[in-house]
Amino acid sequence: MIISVASGKGGTGKTLVATSLALSLSKNSKVQLIDCDVEEPNAHIFLKPTFTQQEIVSIPVPKIDEGRCTYCGKCAEICAYNAIAVFQKKVLVFPELCHGCGACTYLCPEHAISEEGRGLGVVETGNSNGIKFTQGKLSIGEMMAPPIIRRAKECVDPERVAIVDVPPGTSCPVVEAIKGSDFCLLVTEPTPFGLNDLVLAVGVVRKLNIPCAIVINRAGVGDKKVEEYCLSESIPILLTIPLDTRIASLYSKGITLAEGMPEWQESFLDLFDKIKGLLR
């Protein structure tokens, strides 16, 4: 089973829920956590894994053989991302804009384009007290997160319950991280900002045709509009975590909820049982 933990808004507690769920399940089940928030992965702060493997993630970018090039401009014409510019006697390639689709190489009539790899970041794999841990890290200055997310998700172990920590927002990296999940937990907070971005996230998950449910974090602030929205949309609320300074204090020290307050482990086991019940 693959469970993605997402939310439209950043800072709602996705990593708190993902790490706590992994820790709780690891007592009785084989678990894997995949941190797909590749621009700023932070699950490792709480699970403290020992990394044993690192793989560079690259995409193919065009390399022009100007000895064969006739400057016909077909490569620039086909490139949807304007990564190639063709002038009268010169071709410019902008690797940072290239998405590695290979269309220019395939369509070049003179076979004047080959491909070379350009590193975007790394995928690291390790172990944390029996939890298989994988995270992607986008290199500083790079913008192409989806290839790293795809490679990280290729490390899913079919023998384990996989929990995917999804990046915030509703853009391409989020879609890539959620895609292929059996279930999506949407973590929100009962504030106007939380509701606004939750509505967007629900739209994405429904477009992907993935069943979802809600976890409300920091309950006690804001109003009841998130609950009213969930009721109107028939989206179940499976867990409510109160606004508690003890949780915040533990979290600020790199201690997630299920570890710092073990009495919550039963709640997360119950959360997993509810997810299985919804998938039957």
Backbone hydrogen bonds in HBPLUS format (Angstrom, degrees):
<---DONOR---> <-ACCEPTOR-->    atom                        ^
c    i                          cat <-CA-CA->   ^        H-A-AA   ^      H-
h    n   atom  resd res      DA  || num        DHA   H-A  angle D-A-AA Bond
n    s   type  num  typ     dist DA aas  dist angle  dist       angle   num
A0162-ALA N   A0001-MET O   2.86 MM 161  6.18 158.2  1.91 166.2 170.3     1
A0182-ASP N   A0002-ILE O   2.85 MM 180  5.26 149.8  1.94 136.5 146.6     2
A0183-PHE N   A0002-ILE O   3.29 MM 181  6.69 145.5  2.42 159.4 161.8     3
A0003-ILE N   A0162-ALA O   2.79 MM 159  6.18 166.0  1.81 169.7 171.6     4
A0164-VAL N   A0003-ILE O   2.82 MM 161  6.14 161.1  1.86 145.8 151.8     5
A0004-SER N   A0183-PHE O   2.94 MM 179  6.39 161.2  1.98 161.3 161.2     6
A0185-LEU N   A0004-SER O   2.76 MM 181  6.15 161.9  1.79 169.1 170.5     7
A0005-VAL N   A0164-VAL O   2.79 MM 159  5.99 161.6  1.82 174.9 168.4     8
A0166-VAL N   A0005-VAL O   3.08 MM 161  5.77 166.8  2.10 152.6 153.4     9
A0006-ALA N   A0185-LEU O   2.79 MM 179  6.10 160.8  1.82 166.6 173.1    10
A0187-VAL N   A0006-ALA O   2.78 MM 181  6.16 159.3  1.82 167.9 167.6    11
A0169-GLY N   A0008-GLY O   2.95 MM 161  4.32 128.8  2.22 103.2 116.6    12
A0017-VAL N   A0013-GLY O   3.04 MM   4  6.27 160.8  2.08 151.9 155.8    13
A0018-ALA N   A0014-LYS O   2.80 MM   4  6.01 167.7  1.82 156.0 160.2    14
A0019-THR N   A0015-THR O   2.89 MM   4  5.83 170.8  1.90 148.3 151.4    15
A0020-SER N   A0016-LEU O   3.08 MM   4  5.97 154.6  2.14 137.1 144.9    16
A0021-LEU N   A0017-VAL O   2.89 MM   4  5.91 156.7  1.94 148.0 154.3    17
A0022-ALA N   A0018-ALA O   3.04 MM   4  6.20 158.0  2.09 143.4 149.6    18
A0023-LEU N   A0019-THR O   2.93 MM   4  6.11 165.8  1.96 149.9 153.6    19
A0024-SER N   A0020-SER O   2.98 MM   4  6.06 158.6  2.03 143.8 149.9    20
A0025-LEU N   A0021-LEU O   3.00 MM   4  6.11 163.3  2.03 150.0 154.3    21
A0026-SER N   A0022-ALA O   2.98 MM   4  6.00 142.7  2.12 145.4 155.4    22
A0028-ASN N   A0025-LEU O   3.11 MM   3  5.91 148.5  2.21 121.6 127.7    23
A0029-SER N   A0025-LEU O   2.83 MM   4  5.62 142.0  1.98 156.8 167.3    24
A0161-VAL N   A0030-LYS O   2.92 MM 131  6.29 166.7  1.94 150.7 147.7    25
A0132-LYS N   A0031-VAL O   3.07 MM 101  6.41 157.1  2.12 157.3 151.4    26
A0032-GLN N   A0161-VAL O   2.84 MM 129  6.01 155.0  1.91 156.3 151.1    27
A0163-ILE N   A0032-GLN O   2.79 MM 131  6.17 159.9  1.83 159.1 165.5    28
A0033-LEU N   A0132-LYS O   2.87 MM  99  6.36 154.5  1.93 165.7 174.0    29
A0134-THR N   A0033-LEU O   2.94 MM 101  6.31 161.4  1.98 162.3 164.6    30
A0034-ILE N   A0163-ILE O   2.82 MM 129  6.12 165.4  1.85 158.2 161.6    31
A0165-ASP N   A0034-ILE O   2.87 MM 131  6.15 159.1  1.91 149.6 156.6    32
A0035-ASP N   A0134-THR O   2.79 MM  99  6.25 158.0  1.84 158.5 160.1    33
A0136-GLY N   A0035-ASP O   3.26 MM 101  6.52 158.3  2.31 173.8 167.6    34
A0036-CYS N   A0165-ASP O   2.85 MM 129  5.59 146.3  1.96 143.7 154.7    35
A0040-GLU N   A0037-ASP O   3.09 MM   3  5.80 141.7  2.24 117.6 126.8    36
A0138-LEU N   A0038-VAL O   2.93 MM 100  5.40 171.1  1.94 136.5 134.7    37
A0045-ILE N   A0042-ASN O   3.07 MM   3  5.53 149.4  2.17 110.6 118.9    38
A0046-PHE N   A0043-ALA O   3.09 MM   3  5.57 139.0  2.27 109.2 118.9    39
A0047-LEU N   A0043-ALA O   3.08 MM   4  6.36 162.0  2.11 155.9 161.6    40
A0048-LYS N   A0044-HIS O   2.81 MM   4  5.04 140.9  1.96 127.3 135.7    41
A0050-THR N   A0127-ASN O   2.89 MM  77  5.48 161.0  1.93 151.4 151.4    42
A0127-ASN N   A0050-THR O   3.08 MM  77  5.48 150.1  2.17 133.5 139.0    43
A0052-THR N   A0125-THR O   2.85 MM  73  6.11 159.7  1.90 147.6 152.5    44
A0053-GLN N   A0125-THR O   3.16 MM  72  5.21 146.7  2.27 155.3 153.4    45
A0125-THR N   A0053-GLN O   2.94 MM  72  5.21 161.6  1.98 144.8 148.8    46
A0055-GLU N   A0123-VAL O   2.91 MM  68  5.26 156.3  1.97 146.1 154.0    47
A0123-VAL N   A0055-GLU O   2.86 MM  68  5.26 151.5  1.94 147.8 157.4    48
A0057-VAL N   A0121-GLY O   2.87 MM  64  5.49 172.5  1.87 142.6 144.7    49
A0120-LEU N   A0057-VAL O   2.76 MM  63  5.81 172.9  1.76 168.6 167.3    50
A0059-ILE N   A0118-ARG O   3.12 MM  59  5.48 150.4  2.21 132.3 136.8    51
A0118-ARG N   A0059-ILE O   2.91 MM  59  5.48 145.5  2.03 143.8 154.3    52
A0061-VAL N   A0116-GLU O   2.87 MM  55  5.51 169.2  1.88 149.1 151.3    53
A0116-GLU N   A0061-VAL O   2.95 MM  55  5.51 157.9  2.00 152.9 158.9    54
A0063-LYS N   A0114-SER O   2.77 MM  51  5.20 149.3  1.86 145.9 144.6    55
A0114-SER N   A0063-LYS O   3.00 MM  51  5.20 166.3  2.02 151.8 152.8    56
A0065-ASP N   A0112-ALA O   2.74 MM  47  5.02 161.7  1.78 162.1 164.1    57
A0068-ARG N   A0065-ASP O   3.01 MM   3  5.73 153.4  2.09 118.4 125.0    58
A0069-CYS N   A0065-ASP O   3.08 MM   4  6.23 139.0  2.25 142.1 153.7    59
A0077-GLU N   A0073-GLY O   3.00 MM   4  6.17 151.5  2.08 148.7 157.5    60
A0078-ILE N   A0074-LYS O   3.01 MM   4  6.19 151.7  2.09 147.8 153.3    61
A0079-CYS N   A0075-CYS O   3.19 MM   4  6.24 138.4  2.37 139.5 149.4    62
A0094-PHE N   A0083-ALA O   2.72 MM  11  4.83 166.1  1.74 149.9 151.3    63
A0085-ALA N   A0092-LEU O   2.89 MM   7  5.12 160.3  1.93 149.6 154.9    64
A0092-LEU N   A0085-ALA O   2.81 MM   7  5.12 170.2  1.82 158.6 161.2    65
A0087-PHE N   A0090-LYS O   2.72 MM   3  5.06 171.5  1.73 175.5 173.1    66
A0097-LEU N   A0094-PHE O   2.97 MM   3  5.70 151.8  2.05 122.5 130.3    67
A0098-CYS N   A0095-PRO O   3.13 MM   3  5.12 138.7  2.31  98.0 109.7    68
A0106-TYR N   A0102-GLY O   3.08 MM   4  6.26 162.1  2.11 153.7 158.8    69
A0107-LEU N   A0103-ALA O   2.97 MM   4  6.05 154.7  2.03 151.2 157.1    70
A0108-CYS N   A0104-CYS O   3.10 MM   4  5.93 124.8  2.41 143.3 152.8    71
A0111-HIS N   A0108-CYS O   3.26 MM   3  5.29 163.8  2.29 106.1 110.9    72
A0139-SER N   A0120-LEU O   2.83 MM  19  5.80 170.5  1.84 147.5 148.3    73
A0122-VAL N   A0137-LYS O   2.94 MM  15  5.32 152.4  2.02 144.9 151.9    74
A0137-LYS N   A0122-VAL O   2.80 MM  15  5.32 157.7  1.85 162.1 164.0    75
A0124-GLU N   A0135-GLN O   2.82 MM  11  5.40 163.4  1.84 164.8 167.3    76
A0135-GLN N   A0124-GLU O   2.93 MM  11  5.40 156.9  1.99 152.1 158.8    77
A0126-GLY N   A0133-PHE O   2.79 MM   7  5.16 153.9  1.85 153.7 158.8    78
A0133-PHE N   A0126-GLY O   2.99 MM   7  5.16 176.1  1.99 130.7 131.4    79
A0128-SER N   A0131-ILE O   2.85 MM   3  4.95 151.7  1.93 140.3 149.5    80
A0131-ILE N   A0128-SER O   2.95 MM   3  4.95 165.7  1.97 112.9 116.1    81
A0142-GLU N   A0139-SER O   3.09 MM   3  5.65 164.4  2.12 134.6 137.4    82
A0148-ILE N   A0145-ALA O   3.04 MM   3  5.61 127.4  2.32 120.0 132.5    83
A0149-ILE N   A0145-ALA O   3.13 MM   4  6.36 159.1  2.17 153.7 159.9    84
A0150-ARG N   A0146-PRO O   2.84 MM   4  6.02 162.5  1.87 160.2 164.2    85
A0151-ARG N   A0147-PRO O   3.09 MM   4  6.27 157.8  2.14 139.0 144.7    86
A0152-ALA N   A0148-ILE O   2.91 MM   4  6.13 158.0  1.96 148.3 154.5    87
A0153-LYS N   A0149-ILE O   2.98 MM   4  6.19 155.5  2.04 149.5 155.7    88
A0154-GLU N   A0150-ARG O   3.06 MM   4  6.31 128.9  2.33 139.0 152.5    89
A0154-GLU N   A0151-ARG O   3.16 MM   3  5.07 134.5  2.38  93.2 105.8    90
A0155-CYS N   A0152-ALA O   3.11 MM   3  5.53 156.7  2.16 107.1 114.3    91
A0156-VAL N   A0153-LYS O   3.17 MM   3  5.51 160.4  2.21 113.4 114.4    92
A0160-ARG N   A0157-ASP O   2.98 MM   3  5.58 167.4  2.00 125.1 127.5    93
A0174-VAL N   A0171-SER O   3.05 MM   3  5.50 123.7  2.37 111.6 125.2    94
A0175-VAL N   A0171-SER O   3.13 MM   4  6.48 161.2  2.17 155.5 161.3    95
A0176-GLU N   A0172-CYS O   2.92 MM   4  6.12 165.7  1.94 159.7 163.5    96
A0177-ALA N   A0173-PRO O   2.99 MM   4  6.13 150.2  2.08 140.8 148.5    97
A0178-ILE N   A0174-VAL O   2.96 MM   4  6.16 158.1  2.01 155.1 160.4    98
A0179-LYS N   A0175-VAL O   2.92 MM   4  5.83 157.8  1.97 150.8 157.0    99
A0181-SER N   A0178-ILE O   3.00 MM   3  5.76 149.1  2.09 150.6 151.6   100
A0184-CYS N   A0211-PRO O   2.97 MM  27  6.32 152.1  2.05 153.0 161.6   101
A0213-ALA N   A0184-CYS O   3.21 MM  29  6.76 142.3  2.36 155.8 162.2   102
A0186-LEU N   A0213-ALA O   2.87 MM  27  6.13 173.5  1.88 165.1 167.4   103
A0215-VAL N   A0186-LEU O   2.95 MM  29  6.10 157.0  2.00 143.8 143.9   104
A0188-THR N   A0215-VAL O   2.92 MM  27  6.32 161.0  1.96 165.8 170.8   105
A0217-ASN N   A0188-THR O   2.83 MM  29  6.05 175.0  1.83 171.1 170.2   106
A0191-THR N   A0189-GLU O   2.78 MM   2  5.67 140.3  1.94 106.7  95.2   107
A0223-ASP N   A0190-PRO O   3.16 MM  33  5.91 134.5  2.38 137.0 148.5   108
A0195-LEU N   A0191-THR O   2.90 MM   4  6.16 161.0  1.94 159.3 163.8   109
A0196-ASN N   A0192-PRO O   2.95 MM   4  6.10 166.8  1.97 149.1 152.9   110
A0197-ASP N   A0193-PHE O   3.12 MM   4  6.29 169.9  2.13 153.5 155.2   111
A0198-LEU N   A0194-GLY O   2.91 MM   4  5.95 140.9  2.07 140.1 151.8   112
A0199-VAL N   A0195-LEU O   3.02 MM   4  6.22 158.9  2.06 156.5 159.4   113
A0201-ALA N   A0197-ASP O   2.98 MM   4  6.21 156.8  2.03 144.2 150.6   114
A0202-VAL N   A0198-LEU O   2.84 MM   4  6.07 160.4  1.88 157.1 161.6   115
A0203-GLY N   A0199-VAL O   3.13 MM   4  6.35 151.5  2.22 140.6 148.0   116
A0204-VAL N   A0200-LEU O   3.14 MM   4  6.53 150.0  2.23 145.8 153.2   117
A0205-VAL N   A0201-ALA O   3.00 MM   4  6.30 168.4  2.01 157.6 159.7   118
A0206-ARG N   A0202-VAL O   2.92 MM   4  6.05 160.2  1.96 150.6 156.2   119
A0207-LYS N   A0203-GLY O   3.02 MM   4  6.13 148.9  2.12 139.2 147.8   120
A0208-LEU N   A0204-VAL O   3.04 MM   4  6.36 142.4  2.18 145.0 155.3   121
A0210-ILE N   A0205-VAL O   3.16 MM   5  5.65 171.1  2.17 151.6 154.3   122
A0209-ASN N   A0206-ARG O   2.97 MM   3  4.75 150.0  2.06  96.0 105.4   123
A0214-ILE N   A0236-PRO O   2.87 MM  22  6.20 165.1  1.90 158.1 162.5   124
A0238-LEU N   A0214-ILE O   2.86 MM  24  5.96 150.2  1.95 158.7 165.6   125
A0216-ILE N   A0239-LEU O   2.96 MM  23  6.41 154.2  2.03 162.0 162.6   126
A0241-ILE N   A0216-ILE O   2.76 MM  25  6.15 167.7  1.77 166.9 171.0   127
A0218-ARG N   A0241-ILE O   2.88 MM  23  5.79 104.2  2.47 132.6 152.3   128
A0219-ALA N   A0241-ILE O   2.92 MM  22  5.97 167.6  1.94 144.7 144.7   129
A0243-LEU N   A0219-ALA O   2.91 MM  24  5.38 149.7  2.00 149.6 139.7   130
A0228-GLU N   A0224-LYS O   2.97 MM   4  6.27 156.3  2.03 152.1 159.7   131
A0229-TYR N   A0225-LYS O   2.87 MM   4  6.01 153.2  1.94 142.7 149.7   132
A0230-CYS N   A0226-VAL O   2.97 MM   4  6.24 164.4  1.99 151.9 155.5   133
A0231-LEU N   A0227-GLU O   2.99 MM   4  6.18 155.7  2.05 146.8 153.4   134
A0232-SER N   A0228-GLU O   2.97 MM   4  6.18 157.8  2.02 146.7 152.6   135
A0233-GLU N   A0229-TYR O   2.95 MM   4  6.15 142.5  2.09 148.8 159.3   136
A0235-ILE N   A0230-CYS O   2.87 MM   5  4.88 165.1  1.90 145.0 148.0   137
A0234-SER N   A0231-LEU O   3.28 MM   3  5.04 159.3  2.32  97.4 103.4   138
A0247-ILE N   A0244-ASP O   3.11 MM   3  5.48 123.9  2.44 106.1 118.5   139
A0248-ALA N   A0244-ASP O   3.23 MM   4  6.61 162.6  2.26 152.2 156.9   140
A0249-SER N   A0245-THR O   2.85 MM   4  5.95 154.3  1.91 144.0 151.2   141
A0250-LEU N   A0246-ARG O   2.99 MM   4  6.19 163.1  2.02 147.5 151.4   142
A0251-TYR N   A0247-ILE O   2.95 MM   4  6.08 162.0  1.98 149.1 154.6   143
A0252-SER N   A0248-ALA O   2.96 MM   4  6.12 150.6  2.05 145.0 152.2   144
A0253-LYS N   A0250-LEU O   2.98 MM   3  5.25 145.5  2.11 103.9 114.6   145
A0255-ILE N   A0250-LEU O   2.96 MM   5  5.08 154.5  2.03 139.6 138.9   146
A0254-GLY N   A0251-TYR O   2.99 MM   3  5.09 163.0  2.02 110.4 113.1   147
A0259-GLU N   A0256-THR O   3.15 MM   3  5.57 136.2  2.35 108.9 120.8   148
A0260-GLY N   A0256-THR O   2.92 MM   4  6.06 172.7  1.93 167.5 169.9   149
A0261-MET N   A0257-LEU O   2.84 MM   4  5.63 155.5  1.90 152.7 158.1   150
A0264-TRP N   A0261-MET O   2.91 MM   3  6.00 173.9  1.91 138.7 140.6   151
A0265-GLN N   A0262-PRO O   2.94 MM   3  5.45 162.3  1.98 116.8 122.6   152
A0267-SER N   A0264-TRP O   2.98 MM   3  5.16 121.4  2.33 100.5 115.5   153
A0268-PHE N   A0264-TRP O   3.14 MM   4  6.56 150.1  2.23 152.3 160.5   154
A0269-LEU N   A0265-GLN O   2.93 MM   4  6.23 149.4  2.03 148.3 157.2   155
A0270-ASP N   A0266-GLU O   2.92 MM   4  6.10 151.3  2.00 142.9 150.9   156
A0271-LEU N   A0267-SER O   2.87 MM   4  6.12 142.7  2.01 135.8 146.7   157
A0272-PHE N   A0268-PHE O   3.04 MM   4  6.30 153.7  2.11 141.5 146.8   158
A0273-ASP N   A0269-LEU O   3.04 MM   4  6.36 153.9  2.11 143.5 150.6   159
A0274-LYS N   A0270-ASP O   2.94 MM   4  6.23 150.6  2.03 147.3 155.1   160
A0275-ILE N   A0271-LEU O   3.03 MM   4  6.35 150.1  2.12 146.2 154.3   161
A0276-LYS N   A0272-PHE O   3.02 MM   4  6.35 162.4  2.05 151.9 155.8   162
A0277-GLY N   A0273-ASP O   2.93 MM   4  6.17 149.2  2.03 141.6 150.7   163
A0278-LEU N   A0274-LYS O   2.97 MM   4  6.26 146.8  2.09 145.1 153.0   164
A0278-LEU N   A0275-ILE O   3.12 MM   3  5.16 120.2  2.50  95.5 109.8   165
A0279-LEU N   A0275-ILE O   3.12 MM   4  6.41 134.5  2.34 143.3 155.6   166
A0279-LEU N   A0276-LYS O   3.20 MM   3  5.15 132.8  2.44  93.6 106.2   167
A0280-ARG N   A0277-GLY O   3.40 MM   3  5.42 153.8  2.48  97.4 104.7   168
